[in-house]
Amino acid sequence: MGDAGTDGQGRSAGRSRLRTASGLIAVLACAVPSAWAASPATHWIEAWYSPPVAPAPIWGGNQVRTFDHQTVRQVVRLEAGGQEVRIRLTNELGRSALQVSEVRIALTSPNGVTEAATDHLVTFGGKRSAVLVRGQALVSDPIDMTVRRFQNLAVSIYFSGRVTPSGHLHQVLISPPGDHAAQSDWPRANLEQAPGIASGVEVKSDAARPVLVAFGDSITEGYCATAGTHRDYPEQLARLLARQPADRGWVVINSGISGNQVLRDGAGPKALSRFGRDALDIPGVRAIVLLEGINDIGGQDGPQGHRDLSAATLIAAYRELIRRAHAKGLEIYLGTLTPYEGAGYYSAAGERVREQVNAWIREARGFDGVIDFDGALRDPAHPRHFIGADECSDELHPNDAGYRLMAQTAWRQLFAPGAPLSGAASAQGR
């Protein structure tokens, strides 16, 4: 729950007004400024999430994506099951109000062909159309629909006018002109990378389930993982948990943005700005894994971009995020920054910062524990480099095998017998 990739310097290269009376009613009924309103007593939990980003030129072009009397279908994989579903649409970082004329959900195959018997109309304050006010998100009415963990759900959104949506870039189906939301198969649709305004799916279950939020940049989002196979490290961790005799019901949510930084806006709002919405306010969250900072060290301005960044500055930002997590009663675990020598923005000075930051993380003072991703992925003979077979040929990102190592490391250090999240007490929060 993204940007499709980064350029040679690790930056994001990509991962998406009329105010009618009914739309206004829906906005007043359902708009949420930055978080989902969910009472713990109802057991609404996050099943899929995609951090909002602002409109940006599509990968390889110079124009932001628009839709004109078209239907857009996002296929998302649910990380939890339940008996009711509700959908979150985002316009938090949009440029203007955004009207949606129809939204439908249905179970689907990965290619977007839906199961007609599971098709449901989505309403907002009882209305089928809605206006998303600029700067806000919109949460649907609950939908009576049983879904299971790891099922694929299609969210089909019809835009009856010309719109420029904001949202994380996803591989989405884009229909020919017209309302095709209820249509099961779209033989003339294009599969493209484009903004998807569906940014979350919640499910309501009989029992509360604890949510682990993986928060970070492209290494969390899963850049270089084989597309469509769910092999980023959070999803591989979810599969590992599902295979355990007692996984304690943990749900793993990916809140990564490719190119994101801790201290500076760019590819999405900086971590210090988005941490509340994209981690602390996720329904059901009990713990967070923070893995971010390599883009700050490399910088967005070339090999010298890091020169004003010290390890102390980055550590101070981590401390602020830790303070905010603990203030909400959440556990927070820090991942060591992975090797990057040979990457486009590598420098010896930046490497010194990375090593100083990792030394501080490994001391684990003031937070709940360490996941040593660096130790899992570095070459023992050349510790500033990835293990050769487990990187993406850019000296910066893991490949599928590398992400598997990350998932295994996270499982051992968080969920294996005796690990901090292995017991039922952890599932109840701090």
C-alpha positions, 0 to 999 in steps of 0.5 A, spaced: 500 500 500 505 505 491 510 509 487 513 504 482 521 506 483 526 511 484 531 514 480 539 513 480 539 517 487 534 513 490 529 519 489 521 517 488 520 517 480 513 515 481 509 509 485 493 519 484 469 540 483 463 540 482 460 541 489 453 538 489 448 538 495 449 530 496 456 531 495 456 536 501 452 532 505 457 526 504 463 530 506 460 533 512 458 526 514 464 522 513 470 527 512 476 526 516 482 531 517 488 526 518 485 520 521 480 515 521 475 515 527 475 508 530 473 506 537 477 500 539 470 497 542 468 496 535 474 492 532 475 496 526 482 495 524 486 496 518 486 491 512 490 495 507 493 502 507 497 507 502 500 513 504 497 519 501 502 523 496 501 529 492 500 529 484 506 529 481 508 527 473 508 520 472 514 516 471 518 518 465 513 524 463 512 531 465 504 531 466 500 529 472 495 524 470 488 526 469 482 522 468 476 524 464 469 521 464 473 514 466 473 509 471 479 507 475 480 500 478 485 499 484 486 492 486 489 491 493 490 485 497 487 485 504 491 483 510 486 482 515 479 479 514 472 481 517 464 481 516 464 489 514 468 493 510 469 501 509 473 505 504 478 511 505 479 516 499 484 521 499 484 528 497 489 530 503 494 533 498 490 534 492 490 541 488 482 542 489 476 539 491 474 532 487 468 529 485 467 522 485 460 519 482 460 512 483 464 507 487 464 500 488 467 494 491 468 487 489 472 481 490 477 480 484 482 476 481 489 479 481 488 482 474 482 486 476 476 481 473 471 482 479 466 476 482 460 479 480 456 476 486 460 480 491 459 487 487 457 492 492 455 499 491 459 504 496 456 510 499 458 516 503 453 519 508 447 514 505 449 518 498 452 514 492 456 520 490 461 525 494 465 531 494 472 530 497 474 537 500 481 539 498 486 537 504 481 532 507 480 524 506 473 521 506 471 515 509 465 510 506 459 508 510 460 500 512 459 495 507 456 488 509 461 484 506 465 478 508 472 478 506 478 474 508 485 475 509 490 475 503 484 476 498 484 481 493 479 487 493 477 491 487 475 498 488 472 501 482 471 509 482 467 513 476 469 520 475 464 523 471 468 529 469 475 531 468 479 531 475 486 531 477 487 526 483 492 526 488 494 519 491 500 514 491 501 511 484 499 504 483 498 499 477 491 501 476 486 499 470 483 505 467 477 504 463 474 507 456 470 513 457 464 511 461 461 508 468 464 501 468 464 501 476 459 495 476 462 491 470 466 485 472 471 485 466 474 491 462 477 488 456 478 494 453 481 497 459 489 500 460 493 497 465 497 503 467 501 507 473 497 512 475 494 515 482 489 511 486 485 515 491 483 509 495 488 510 500 485 505 505 481 499 507 478 497 514 475 491 516 470 490 522 472 483 525 469 479 531 475 480 535 480 486 536 487 484 532 493 488 533 496 492 527 504 492 526 505 498 521 512 498 517 514 505 516 519 507 511 521 509 504 522 505 498 526 499 502 519 498 506 515 500 500 518 494 496 522 497 490 525 492 486 520 486 488 517 483 483 511 486 481 504 483 483 507 478 487 507 481 494 514 480 496 516 486 499 518 485 506 512 487 510 508 482 506 513 477 506 513 478 514 505 477 514 506 470 510 511 468 515 506 470 521 500 466 517 504 460 517 506 460 525 501 455 529 500 462 533 501 468 530 497 472 535 493 475 530 498 480 528 496 484 521 502 487 518 501 494 514 506 497 509 506 505 510 512 506 505 513 511 500 519 511 495 524 516 496 521 519 502 525 522 507 525 523 515 527 531 515 525 534 508 519 534 504 519 531 497 517 524 495 511 525 500 511 529 506 517 528 510 516 522 516 516 528 521 510 530 518 506 524 516 508 520 522 501 521 525 496 520 519 501 514 516 503 510 523 500 513 529 493 513 527 492 507 523 486 503 526 488 498 531 496 499 531 500 497 536 507 497 534 511 500 529 517 498 525 521 505 523 526 504 517 528 510 514 534 515 513 538 513 507 535 518 503 536 523 508 544 521 508 544 521 500 540 527 499 536 529 494 541 534 491 547 529 489 553 527 493 554 533 497 546 533 499 548 530 505 553 535 507 549 539 512 546 532 515 549 530 522 548 523 525 546 527 531 540 531 527 537 524 524 538 521 531 534 527 534 528 526 529 528 519 531 527 521 538 521 525 536 518 519 533 519 515 538 516 520 543 510 521 539 509 513 539 510 512 546 505 518 548 500 514 544 502 507 548 505 504 542 511 500 541 516 502 536 522 498 533 528 501 529 531 498 523 538 499 522 540 502 515 542 498 510 548 498 506 549 503 500 556 503 497 555 504 490 549 507 490 548 513 485 548 518 491 553 514 496 559 518 499 564 516 504 562 522 509 555 519 508 557 512 510 560 515 516 553 518 518 550 511 516 555 507 521 554 512 527 546 512 526 546 504 526 551 504 532 546 509 536 540 504 533 544 498 536 544 501 543 536 501 543 536 506 548 529 509 549 525 505 544 523 498 544 528 494 540 532 493 534 531 489 527 538 489 524 536 489 517 543 492 516 546 485 519 542 481 515 543 484 508 551 486 508 556 482 505 561 479 511 567 480 506 565 487 504 560 490 510 558 496 506 555 492 500 549 488 500 550 480 499 551 480 492 545 475 490 540 479 494 540 486 491 537 489 486 543 491 482 543 498 484 547 497 490 541 500 494 535 496 494 534 489 496 531 484 491 525 478 492 530 474 496 533 480 500 526 482 502 525 475 504 531 476 509 528 482 511 522 479 513 525 473 516 530 478 520 523 482 523 520 475 525 526 472 529 527 479 532 519 481 533 515 474 533 519 468 535 518 465 541 521 469 547 521 475 542 517 482 544 511 481 540 510 473 541 506 474 547 499 476 548 500 481 552 504 485 547 497 484 543 494 489 548 499 494 547 504 498 552 
